[in-house]
Amino acid sequence: MTNRPNPDRYLRPDWFTRNVANHIMIFLTRIGISVRGSRILRVRGRKSGELRTTPVNLLDQGVDRYLVAPRGETQWVRNLRAAGRGELVVGRHVEAFGFEELEDDDKPALLRAYLKKWKFEVGMFFDGVDPHSPDADLRRIAPGYPVFKLTNVDPATAA
């Protein structure tokens, strides 16, 4: 089944998130403190070409790593798709990556894992679906939650 991006599903951050929580997470991550997998995502803006940054939660699943967009079709999602690559930053460590965007049918187990780890932070964006919800519920909401499997990229070609 192909991805069906839902451009109507974008949850804008509230004032507290934009002006307090994100700034705290960015500060901690920039000084090298990753809070439960937090990273700063750097990606080129699709219109401006300028580097854009935003805090994200990196989901480790064995040897595979994923970025999940709990707020839907955000600016970082659109920029990442346009750029085709990005960078994850913690302190002075910068990791360039490429990605494969997952199909909706491949998302339920990852959405469940993401909710298990970060429900306290992002659960409000999942419309009553939680880590204990049936697979059918997770599959139903999957089109509104972009998920990217990270792949390695040569650092010389990073964002």
Z-matrix of the N, CA and C atoms (Angstrom, degrees):
N
C 1 1.448
C 2 1.526 1 108.45
N 3 1.280 2 118.15 1 138.36
C 4 1.459 3 121.38 2 -178.08
C 5 1.519 4 110.86 3 -84.76
N 6 1.338 5 113.63 4 156.42
C 7 1.460 6 118.47 5 175.80
C 8 1.510 7 109.31 6 -66.25
N 9 1.305 8 116.02 7 140.56
C 10 1.457 9 121.44 8 175.05
C 11 1.525 10 107.03 9 -122.67
N 12 1.328 11 116.11 10 82.68
C 13 1.463 12 116.07 11 -179.48
C 14 1.520 13 110.35 12 -53.78
N 15 1.295 14 114.85 13 140.08
C 16 1.456 15 121.36 14 179.87
C 17 1.523 16 107.42 15 -109.22
N 18 1.356 17 117.62 16 88.34
C 19 1.454 18 119.38 17 -176.08
C 20 1.523 19 113.11 18 -63.16
N 21 1.310 20 117.79 19 -15.50
C 22 1.462 21 120.44 20 178.04
C 23 1.524 22 111.67 21 -78.58
N 24 1.343 23 117.18 22 -18.40
C 25 1.461 24 119.57 23 -178.51
C 26 1.524 25 110.01 24 -93.74
N 27 1.293 26 114.11 25 87.03
C 28 1.457 27 121.81 26 173.32
C 29 1.511 28 107.17 27 -137.04
N 30 1.300 29 116.05 28 118.72
C 31 1.457 30 121.36 29 179.65
C 32 1.523 31 108.62 30 -101.83
N 33 1.305 32 115.76 31 107.31
C 34 1.468 33 121.88 32 -178.67
C 35 1.532 34 108.90 33 -67.91
N 36 1.340 35 116.41 34 136.19
C 37 1.468 36 118.61 35 177.47
C 38 1.528 37 110.83 36 -63.33
N 39 1.313 38 115.43 37 145.04
C 40 1.464 39 119.47 38 177.24
C 41 1.532 40 110.05 39 -77.74
N 42 1.317 41 116.43 40 175.52
C 43 1.457 42 121.43 41 -177.17
C 44 1.521 43 111.84 42 -57.38
N 45 1.332 44 117.74 43 -46.26
C 46 1.459 45 121.37 44 -177.66
C 47 1.523 46 110.82 45 -61.11
N 48 1.317 47 117.39 46 -44.04
C 49 1.464 48 120.67 47 179.81
C 50 1.524 49 110.26 48 -62.83
N 51 1.334 50 116.87 49 -48.81
C 52 1.475 51 121.41 50 -177.79
C 53 1.517 52 112.68 51 -64.73
N 54 1.319 53 116.97 52 -41.57
C 55 1.463 54 120.50 53 -169.39
C 56 1.520 55 115.35 54 -101.71
N 57 1.315 56 117.86 55 -13.79
C 58 1.463 57 119.57 56 -178.62
C 59 1.540 58 110.38 57 -126.17
N 60 1.314 59 116.92 58 -66.83
C 61 1.464 60 120.92 59 -172.66
C 62 1.528 61 112.55 60 -58.20
N 63 1.334 62 117.81 61 -49.06
C 64 1.470 63 119.80 62 -179.52
C 65 1.524 64 111.27 63 -62.38
N 66 1.316 65 117.85 64 -38.84
C 67 1.466 66 120.42 65 -179.66
C 68 1.530 67 111.13 66 -66.32
N 69 1.317 68 117.07 67 -37.99
C 70 1.467 69 120.44 68 177.16
C 71 1.521 70 109.80 69 -65.23
N 72 1.338 71 116.82 70 -46.81
C 73 1.475 72 120.30 71 -179.65
C 74 1.528 73 111.03 72 -62.78
N 75 1.327 74 117.47 73 -42.67
C 76 1.463 75 120.59 74 178.89
C 77 1.526 76 110.09 75 -63.26
N 78 1.324 77 118.24 76 -44.24
C 79 1.460 78 121.54 77 179.41
C 80 1.526 79 110.56 78 -59.51
N 81 1.332 80 117.20 79 -51.35
C 82 1.466 81 120.47 80 -178.81
C 83 1.525 82 111.52 81 -60.48
N 84 1.324 83 116.38 82 -44.15
C 85 1.460 84 120.39 83 -178.31
C 86 1.525 85 110.43 84 -66.90
N 87 1.308 86 117.58 85 -39.71
C 88 1.482 87 120.72 86 178.95
C 89 1.521 88 112.15 87 -63.51
N 90 1.332 89 117.72 88 -32.58
C 91 1.466 90 118.65 89 179.11
C 92 1.533 91 111.29 90 -88.07
N 93 1.328 92 116.57 91 4.94
C 94 1.461 93 120.35 92 172.75
C 95 1.508 94 115.85 93 100.87
N 96 1.324 95 118.05 94 9.92
C 97 1.461 96 121.35 95 179.27
C 98 1.522 97 108.63 96 -103.08
N 99 1.331 98 116.03 97 109.81
C 100 1.456 99 121.27 98 177.16
C 101 1.523 100 108.13 99 -92.60
N 102 1.308 101 116.84 100 118.95
C 103 1.465 102 121.91 101 -179.80
C 104 1.526 103 108.06 102 -91.59
N 105 1.337 104 115.88 103 105.40
C 106 1.472 105 122.33 104 178.48
C 107 1.534 106 113.01 105 51.71
N 108 1.329 107 117.48 106 39.60
C 109 1.457 108 120.52 107 176.51
C 110 1.514 109 114.62 108 97.45
N 111 1.337 110 117.36 109 7.06
C 112 1.463 111 119.24 110 -178.41
C 113 1.530 112 110.66 111 -64.56
N 114 1.311 113 114.46 112 147.10
C 115 1.456 114 123.41 113 176.24
C 116 1.524 115 107.58 114 -142.51
N 117 1.310 116 115.69 115 163.40
C 118 1.455 117 120.40 116 168.06
C 119 1.516 118 105.57 117 -101.72
N 120 1.306 119 115.95 118 123.70
C 121 1.459 120 121.88 119 175.81
C 122 1.515 121 108.08 120 -88.90
N 123 1.340 122 116.03 121 127.43
C 124 1.466 123 121.51 122 172.64
C 125 1.521 124 107.68 123 -115.28
N 126 1.322 125 115.14 124 127.82
C 127 1.461 126 120.51 125 -179.76
C 128 1.525 127 107.72 126 -149.23
N 129 1.325 128 115.49 127 147.96
C 130 1.473 129 120.46 128 178.70
C 131 1.526 130 109.89 129 -70.75
N 132 1.320 131 115.92 130 136.49
C 133 1.456 132 121.21 131 175.76
C 134 1.518 133 110.09 132 -67.03
N 135 1.303 134 116.42 133 137.17
C 136 1.468 135 120.79 134 -175.94
C 137 1.523 136 112.61 135 -70.21
N 138 1.310 137 117.42 136 -23.66
C 139 1.465 138 121.08 137 179.48
C 140 1.528 139 111.35 138 -103.53
N 141 1.320 140 116.75 139 -45.51
C 142 1.465 141 120.94 140 -174.30
C 143 1.524 142 112.81 141 -84.39
N 144 1.328 143 116.72 142 -29.40
C 145 1.460 144 119.81 143 -173.98
C 146 1.520 145 112.79 144 79.29
N 147 1.331 146 117.25 145 -2.66
C 148 1.461 147 121.67 146 179.92
C 149 1.523 148 109.88 147 -82.80
N 150 1.349 149 115.92 148 151.48
C 151 1.463 150 119.49 149 175.66
C 152 1.515 151 109.52 150 -68.07
N 153 1.310 152 116.20 151 131.31
C 154 1.460 153 123.42 152 176.99
C 155 1.526 154 107.76 153 -114.90
N 156 1.322 155 116.57 154 146.03
C 157 1.462 156 120.53 155 -179.76
C 158 1.520 157 110.16 156 -127.49
N 159 1.315 158 114.29 157 148.29
C 160 1.461 159 120.41 158 175.11
C 161 1.528 160 108.24 159 -158.48
N 162 1.335 161 118.19 160 146.39
C 163 1.463 162 119.57 161 175.46
C 164 1.531 163 110.51 162 -74.10
N 165 1.327 164 115.93 163 139.68
C 166 1.467 165 122.31 164 177.33
C 167 1.519 166 108.47 165 -137.56
N 168 1.328 167 115.71 166 162.79
C 169 1.459 168 122.23 167 175.14
C 170 1.516 169 108.34 168 -106.83
N 171 1.322 170 117.01 169 120.86
C 172 1.459 171 122.44 170 179.45
C 173 1.523 172 108.64 171 -88.20
N 174 1.322 173 116.01 172 123.38
C 175 1.463 174 121.85 173 -179.36
C 176 1.522 175 108.89 174 -97.95
N 177 1.337 176 116.69 175 114.51
C 178 1.461 177 122.24 176 175.56
C 179 1.516 178 109.17 177 -92.01
N 180 1.332 179 116.30 178 128.17
C 181 1.464 180 122.33 179 176.73
C 182 1.522 181 107.51 180 -132.68
N 183 1.339 182 116.40 181 88.05
C 184 1.454 183 120.05 182 -175.00
C 185 1.524 184 109.18 183 68.12
N 186 1.331 185 116.44 184 -125.49
C 187 1.466 186 120.07 185 178.81
C 188 1.522 187 111.96 186 -87.49
N 189 1.317 188 117.41 187 -10.39
C 190 1.461 189 121.35 188 -178.37
C 191 1.523 190 110.65 189 -94.71
N 192 1.334 191 114.84 190 148.36
C 193 1.460 192 121.10 191 179.55
C 194 1.521 193 108.83 192 -131.93
N 195 1.341 194 115.02 193 146.24
C 196 1.457 195 120.99 194 -172.33
C 197 1.522 196 111.25 195 -137.85
N 198 1.323 197 114.24 196 151.70
C 199 1.451 198 121.87 197 166.99
C 200 1.523 199 106.92 198 -113.80
N 201 1.318 200 116.17 199 131.84
C 202 1.460 201 123.17 200 178.95
C 203 1.521 202 107.13 201 -117.33
N 204 1.324 203 116.48 202 138.72
C 205 1.464 204 121.33 203 178.79
C 206 1.527 205 108.94 204 -105.23
N 207 1.352 206 117.42 205 90.46
C 208 1.466 207 119.76 206 -177.10
C 209 1.523 208 113.80 207 -65.60
N 210 1.331 209 117.48 208 -20.93
C 211 1.470 210 120.83 209 179.68
C 212 1.527 211 112.13 210 -93.39
N 213 1.340 212 117.20 211 2.96
C 214 1.461 213 120.08 212 175.91
C 215 1.513 214 114.16 213 91.05
N 216 1.321 215 114.90 214 -138.10
C 217 1.473 216 122.41 215 -174.08
C 218 1.523 217 110.80 216 -80.01
N 219 1.323 218 115.61 217 69.06
C 220 1.457 219 121.95 218 -177.62
C 221 1.525 220 111.04 219 -77.48
N 222 1.326 221 115.20 220 173.10
C 223 1.463 222 119.50 221 176.59
C 224 1.518 223 110.91 222 -63.80
N 225 1.357 224 118.42 223 -38.22
C 226 1.460 225 118.42 224 -179.18
C 227 1.519 226 110.92 225 -66.50
N 228 1.323 227 117.84 226 -33.61
C 229 1.471 228 121.05 227 177.28
C 230 1.523 229 109.63 228 -64.53
N 231 1.312 230 116.97 229 -47.87
C 232 1.468 231 120.82 230 -179.35
C 233 1.525 232 111.65 231 -64.36
N 234 1.335 233 116.12 232 -40.41
C 235 1.468 234 119.52 233 178.38
C 236 1.519 235 111.83 234 -66.64
N 237 1.337 236 116.85 235 -40.80
C 238 1.459 237 120.64 236 179.96
C 239 1.528 238 110.56 237 -63.20
N 240 1.314 239 116.68 238 -44.94
C 241 1.469 240 119.75 239 177.98
C 242 1.527 241 110.90 240 -58.83
N 243 1.329 242 116.87 241 -43.35
C 244 1.463 243 120.69 242 -177.93
C 245 1.525 244 111.76 243 -68.62
N 246 1.340 245 116.73 244 -40.01
C 247 1.464 246 120.95 245 -176.87
C 248 1.529 247 112.31 246 -76.67
N 249 1.343 248 116.16 247 -33.32
C 250 1.464 249 119.77 248 -178.55
C 251 1.513 250 114.51 249 79.91
N 252 1.316 251 117.15 250 -1.55
C 253 1.468 252 121.78 251 179.00
C 254 1.519 253 108.90 252 -165.69
N 255 1.326 254 115.36 253 167.80
C 256 1.455 255 120.71 254 179.15
C 257 1.508 256 110.14 255 -160.18
N 258 1.317 257 115.13 256 -170.52
C 259 1.454 258 122.11 257 177.51
C 260 1.517 259 109.22 258 -134.86
N 261 1.333 260 115.56 259 144.39
C 262 1.462 261 122.24 260 172.87
C 263 1.518 262 107.23 261 -112.55
N 264 1.327 263 115.37 262 133.02
C 265 1.455 264 120.85 263 -173.82
C 266 1.523 265 110.17 264 -124.33
N 267 1.335 266 115.48 265 134.79
C 268 1.465 267 123.53 266 167.26
C 269 1.519 268 105.11 267 -137.43
N 270 1.316 269 116.34 268 116.39
C 271 1.464 270 119.53 269 -176.95
C 272 1.515 271 109.96 270 59.62
N 273 1.335 272 115.56 271 -125.84
C 274 1.467 273 120.80 272 179.43
C 275 1.522 274 112.39 273 -94.64
N 276 1.314 275 116.18 274 -2.63
C 277 1.468 276 120.49 275 -179.63
C 278 1.533 277 109.51 276 -84.18
N 279 1.325 278 115.59 277 120.94
C 280 1.458 279 122.01 278 179.18
C 281 1.516 280 107.70 279 -119.36
N 282 1.312 281 115.71 280 127.33
C 283 1.460 282 121.74 281 -179.83
C 284 1.521 283 109.66 282 -121.06
N 285 1.339 284 115.22 283 116.05
C 286 1.461 285 120.45 284 176.43
C 287 1.525 286 108.85 285 -78.79
N 288 1.326 287 116.39 286 147.34
C 289 1.463 288 119.50 287 178.75
C 290 1.522 289 110.81 288 -148.94
N 291 1.310 290 113.70 289 156.85
C 292 1.454 291 122.77 290 166.05
C 293 1.517 292 105.82 291 -109.80
N 294 1.309 293 118.21 292 -172.48
C 295 1.459 294 118.65 293 -177.96
C 296 1.518 295 110.58 294 -160.06
N 297 1.303 296 113.06 295 162.35
C 298 1.463 297 122.88 296 167.68
C 299 1.523 298 105.57 297 -123.97
N 300 1.322 299 117.36 298 127.44
C 301 1.460 300 119.15 299 177.12
C 302 1.522 301 108.74 300 -82.15
N 303 1.328 302 115.75 301 132.55
C 304 1.457 303 120.57 302 -176.14
C 305 1.520 304 112.36 303 -78.14
N 306 1.303 305 114.61 304 149.17
C 307 1.458 306 122.93 305 172.22
C 308 1.529 307 108.41 306 -75.03
N 309 1.302 308 116.40 307 154.32
C 310 1.462 309 121.15 308 -177.89
C 311 1.521 310 113.00 309 -55.43
N 312 1.330 311 117.66 310 -39.82
C 313 1.469 312 120.48 311 -178.00
C 314 1.522 313 112.65 312 -66.54
N 315 1.339 314 117.64 313 -19.19
C 316 1.464 315 121.86 314 -179.38
C 317 1.525 316 112.91 315 -92.29
N 318 1.315 317 118.68 316 -1.61
C 319 1.462 318 122.24 317 -172.88
C 320 1.531 319 116.02 318 -87.71
N 321 1.343 320 121.53 319 -31.70
C 322 1.470 321 118.77 320 -169.96
C 323 1.522 322 115.84 321 -52.78
N 324 1.314 323 118.91 322 -46.34
C 325 1.474 324 120.18 323 -178.39
C 326 1.526 325 110.73 324 -64.26
N 327 1.319 326 117.24 325 -35.74
C 328 1.464 327 120.63 326 -179.94
C 329 1.516 328 111.57 327 -74.19
N 330 1.328 329 116.99 328 -38.92
C 331 1.462 330 119.38 329 175.14
C 332 1.526 331 110.40 330 -61.98
N 333 1.332 332 116.54 331 -38.90
C 334 1.473 333 120.76 332 177.97
C 335 1.532 334 109.92 333 -62.76
N 336 1.331 335 117.09 334 -46.86
C 337 1.464 336 121.30 335 179.81
C 338 1.527 337 110.91 336 -62.82
N 339 1.322 338 116.47 337 -40.72
C 340 1.459 339 121.60 338 178.76
C 341 1.535 340 110.05 339 -62.14
N 342 1.318 341 116.47 340 -45.25
C 343 1.464 342 120.54 341 178.98
C 344 1.525 343 111.55 342 -65.91
N 345 1.326 344 117.94 343 -37.08
C 346 1.468 345 119.71 344 178.05
C 347 1.518 346 110.75 345 -59.99
N 348 1.317 347 116.69 346 -39.05
C 349 1.462 348 120.31 347 -176.50
C 350 1.527 349 113.15 348 -83.45
N 351 1.350 350 117.97 349 -37.15
C 352 1.467 351 120.41 350 -170.99
C 353 1.515 352 114.83 351 -125.38
N 354 1.330 353 118.36 352 21.01
C 355 1.474 354 119.43 353 -179.13
C 356 1.528 355 111.81 354 -55.35
N 357 1.321 356 117.33 355 -38.45
C 358 1.469 357 121.01 356 -179.50
C 359 1.526 358 111.28 357 -58.97
N 360 1.331 359 116.78 358 -28.82
C 361 1.464 360 121.42 359 -176.54
C 362 1.524 361 112.89 360 -96.47
N 363 1.342 362 116.88 361 -37.51
C 364 1.467 363 120.68 362 -171.12
C 365 1.526 364 114.22 363 -120.69
N 366 1.311 365 118.07 364 -1.48
C 367 1.457 366 121.15 365 -175.90
C 368 1.517 367 113.99 366 -54.72
N 369 1.330 368 116.75 367 -32.48
C 370 1.472 369 121.15 368 -178.97
C 371 1.521 370 112.48 369 -64.74
N 372 1.340 371 118.17 370 -16.92
C 373 1.461 372 121.54 371 -178.66
C 374 1.528 373 112.95 372 -92.44
N 375 1.338 374 117.10 373 3.13
C 376 1.459 375 120.87 374 -173.85
C 377 1.521 376 114.01 375 -109.31
N 378 1.305 377 118.11 376 19.30
C 379 1.463 378 123.85 377 170.90
C 380 1.526 379 114.06 378 47.17
N 381 1.340 380 116.34 379 47.63
C 382 1.456 381 120.03 380 176.31
C 383 1.517 382 114.94 381 83.69
N 384 1.319 383 118.27 382 -5.71
C 385 1.461 384 121.68 383 175.91
C 386 1.523 385 106.70 384 -83.86
N 387 1.342 386 116.11 385 136.03
C 388 1.460 387 120.02 386 -179.75
C 389 1.526 388 109.54 387 -134.95
N 390 1.329 389 118.36 388 -178.57
C 391 1.468 390 120.04 389 -176.18
C 392 1.532 391 114.19 390 -62.41
N 393 1.331 392 116.54 391 -17.17
C 394 1.465 393 120.43 392 -178.19
C 395 1.525 394 112.81 393 -100.07
N 396 1.317 395 116.80 394 2.83
C 397 1.465 396 120.86 395 179.92
C 398 1.529 397 110.45 396 -69.08
N 399 1.341 398 117.20 397 153.02
C 400 1.466 399 120.40 398 177.54
C 401 1.526 400 111.33 399 -63.03
N 402 1.333 401 115.88 400 153.88
C 403 1.466 402 121.36 401 177.37
C 404 1.521 403 111.54 402 -53.41
N 405 1.324 404 117.30 403 -36.34
C 406 1.466 405 120.80 404 -178.96
C 407 1.532 406 111.31 405 -60.58
N 408 1.329 407 117.31 406 -37.79
C 409 1.467 408 120.24 407 178.30
C 410 1.525 409 111.15 408 -68.54
N 411 1.325 410 116.00 409 -41.73
C 412 1.460 411 119.66 410 178.38
C 413 1.530 412 110.55 411 -65.75
N 414 1.316 413 117.41 412 -37.51
C 415 1.465 414 121.22 413 177.84
C 416 1.537 415 110.57 414 -67.37
N 417 1.322 416 116.03 415 -37.06
C 418 1.464 417 120.56 416 -179.90
C 419 1.524 418 112.05 417 -62.72
N 420 1.323 419 117.42 418 -39.13
C 421 1.465 420 120.20 419 -177.96
C 422 1.528 421 112.67 420 -87.18
N 423 1.318 422 118.60 421 -12.37
C 424 1.466 423 122.93 422 -173.22
C 425 1.530 424 114.73 423 -50.07
N 426 1.345 425 120.57 424 -40.15
C 427 1.470 426 118.69 425 -178.52
C 428 1.528 427 114.52 426 -60.38
N 429 1.304 428 118.01 427 -22.03
C 430 1.459 429 120.76 428 -178.74
C 431 1.513 430 114.80 429 -91.33
N 432 1.346 431 117.10 430 3.79
C 433 1.461 432 121.62 431 -175.03
C 434 1.524 433 110.11 432 -129.96
N 435 1.332 434 118.08 433 91.82
C 436 1.468 435 119.27 434 177.51
C 437 1.532 436 111.31 435 -59.84
N 438 1.328 437 115.53 436 138.24
C 439 1.465 438 122.22 437 177.94
C 440 1.524 439 107.72 438 -132.01
N 441 1.341 440 115.88 439 132.03
C 442 1.457 441 122.42 440 -177.33
C 443 1.517 442 109.80 441 -121.70
N 444 1.335 443 116.31 442 125.02
C 445 1.461 444 121.72 443 172.80
C 446 1.521 445 107.07 444 -88.43
N 447 1.333 446 116.03 445 124.12
C 448 1.457 447 120.36 446 -176.67
C 449 1.517 448 111.22 447 -78.40
N 450 1.323 449 114.74 448 142.03
C 451 1.456 450 122.14 449 174.41
C 452 1.517 451 106.84 450 -129.70
N 453 1.322 452 116.55 451 157.80
C 454 1.473 453 120.16 452 -178.95
C 455 1.509 454 112.03 453 -74.68
N 456 1.316 455 115.14 454 147.93
C 457 1.451 456 123.57 455 177.55
C 458 1.518 457 106.89 456 -133.92
N 459 1.299 458 117.34 457 147.08
C 460 1.448 459 121.35 458 174.95
C 461 1.531 460 108.99 459 -60.91
N 462 1.346 461 118.89 460 127.33
C 463 1.470 462 120.13 461 -177.78
C 464 1.525 463 113.49 462 -55.76
N 465 1.309 464 118.32 463 -27.03
C 466 1.465 465 120.55 464 -179.42
C 467 1.526 466 111.63 465 -67.41
N 468 1.343 467 117.26 466 -19.29
C 469 1.471 468 120.15 467 -178.61
C 470 1.518 469 112.55 468 -105.81
N 471 1.326 470 116.23 469 13.16
C 472 1.472 471 120.04 470 -176.92
C 473 1.519 472 110.52 471 -66.70
N 474 1.332 473 113.02 472 166.04
C 475 1.467 474 121.47 473 -178.28
C 476 1.501 475 109.90 474 -47.69
